[in-house]
Amino acid sequence: MIQFHDVSHRYEGGHDVLSHVSFSVKQGEMVFLTGASGAGKSTILRLVALIARATRGQVHVHGQTLASVKPRHIPAYRQRLGLVFQDFNLLNDRTVFDNVALPLIIRGHSHRDVGRQVRAALDQVDLLNKEKVYPLTLSGGEQQRVGIARAVVTKPDLILADEPTGNLDPEMAHEVMRIFERFNQVGVSVLVATHAIDLIKAMPHRMIHLEHGRISMKVPLSVRHAGDFPYA
Ligand SMILES: Nc1ncnc2c1ncn2[C@@H]1O[C@H](COP(=O)(O)OP(=O)(O)OP(=O)(O)O)[C@@H](O)[C@H]1O
């Protein structure tokens, strides 16, 4: 699903913020990207989403070499991705329904199709009863679930989430991670950048740990299951 081969990245005028990074995420896998602030987690997600392009090395997603995706084809490329952000990025003057509908409306779906798919997405995040309300009347966890519904309404096969629980209390954060797991259980690949070690340490998913733009450790599932967790 995702392959990084010896990838380095440098923002204009800066130093390397990723250095010789290689890893892969298999189709149907859920993987956590961990590391301190500034370690390069968001940069990896930006490279996958083609918000930025790797300075060196190769990134492949869905078997496609991203360096060869032309700018005019980026919107089509992103159709298979669902993006979830720390600060939800909701339009607060639009209802929950309208927020979730937006990606479908942009893609020109019919009115009937929009209604059906938005309700299906809201159902998947347990917010079917909130379609008429405005985001600011919801709890943080509910707002993030609206953000997830918006990300999955187009049925992506890969979800990229950047610190999705960063603004949530532990209970809501747990609920949000559970929702990602639910999508993963039906075959969606999920890559989550997170600081929330306490939250994820009991979860049975692979973890890739970054330090100063380099992978310092890939924690295999066997270790996670054994409870021998190096960052606890
Ligand atoms: N647009 C940009 N221009 C220049 N430097 C940037 C840009 N975006 C990020 N950086 C730098 O790249 C490095 C890695 O940032 P990145 O956001 O990928 O880290 P992160 O691990 O996601 O951090 P956080 O957990 O704080 O979000 C940091 O030193 C950051 O200052």
The ligand as a MOL file (V3000), in Angstrom:
LIG
                    3D

  0  0  0     0  0            999 V3000
M  V30 BEGIN CTAB
M  V30 COUNTS 31 33 0 0 0
M  V30 BEGIN ATOM
M  V30 1 N 6.4970 23.7830 5.5830 0
M  V30 2 C 7.6420 23.6620 6.2340 0
M  V30 3 N 8.7210 24.4410 5.9370 0
M  V30 4 C 9.8790 24.2940 6.5980 0
M  V30 5 N 10.0980 23.4120 7.6020 0
M  V30 6 C 9.0550 22.6410 7.9620 0
M  V30 7 C 7.7860 22.7250 7.3030 0
M  V30 8 N 6.9430 21.8240 7.8810 0
M  V30 9 C 7.6690 21.2000 8.8550 0
M  V30 10 N 8.9250 21.6990 8.9030 0
M  V30 11 C 10.0040 21.2510 9.7970 0
M  V30 12 O 10.2070 19.8630 9.5570 0
M  V30 13 C 10.5020 19.1790 10.7600 0
M  V30 14 C 9.5650 18.0060 10.9090 0
M  V30 15 O 8.2540 18.5270 11.0660 0
M  V30 16 P 6.9670 17.5910 11.1240 0
M  V30 17 O 5.7820 18.4980 11.1770 0
M  V30 18 O 7.0400 16.5810 10.0450 0
M  V30 19 O 7.2050 16.8510 12.5240 0
M  V30 20 P 6.1760 16.0650 13.4560 0
M  V30 21 O 6.9140 14.8650 13.9560 0
M  V30 22 O 4.9090 15.8250 12.7450 0
M  V30 23 O 5.9670 17.0870 14.6250 0
M  V30 24 P 4.6330 17.3880 15.4970 0
M  V30 25 O 4.4350 16.1660 16.3230 0
M  V30 26 O 5.0150 18.5820 16.3040 0
M  V30 27 O 3.5230 17.6410 14.5170 0
M  V30 28 C 10.3960 20.2100 11.8790 0
M  V30 29 O 11.6970 20.6360 12.1880 0
M  V30 30 C 9.5980 21.3240 11.2550 0
M  V30 31 O 9.9620 22.5660 11.8040 0
M  V30 END ATOM
M  V30 BEGIN BOND
M  V30 1 1 1 2
M  V30 2 1 2 3
M  V30 3 2 2 7
M  V30 4 2 3 4
M  V30 5 1 4 5
M  V30 6 2 5 6
M  V30 7 1 6 7
M  V30 8 1 6 10
M  V30 9 1 7 8
M  V30 10 2 8 9
M  V30 11 1 9 10
M  V30 12 1 10 11
M  V30 13 1 11 12
M  V30 14 1 11 30
M  V30 15 1 12 13
M  V30 16 1 13 14
M  V30 17 1 13 28
M  V30 18 1 14 15
M  V30 19 1 15 16
M  V30 20 2 16 17
M  V30 21 1 16 18
M  V30 22 1 16 19
M  V30 23 1 19 20
M  V30 24 2 20 21
M  V30 25 1 20 22
M  V30 26 1 20 23
M  V30 27 1 23 24
M  V30 28 2 24 25
M  V30 29 1 24 26
M  V30 30 1 24 27
M  V30 31 1 28 29
M  V30 32 1 28 30
M  V30 33 1 30 31
M  V30 END BOND
M  V30 END CTAB
M  END
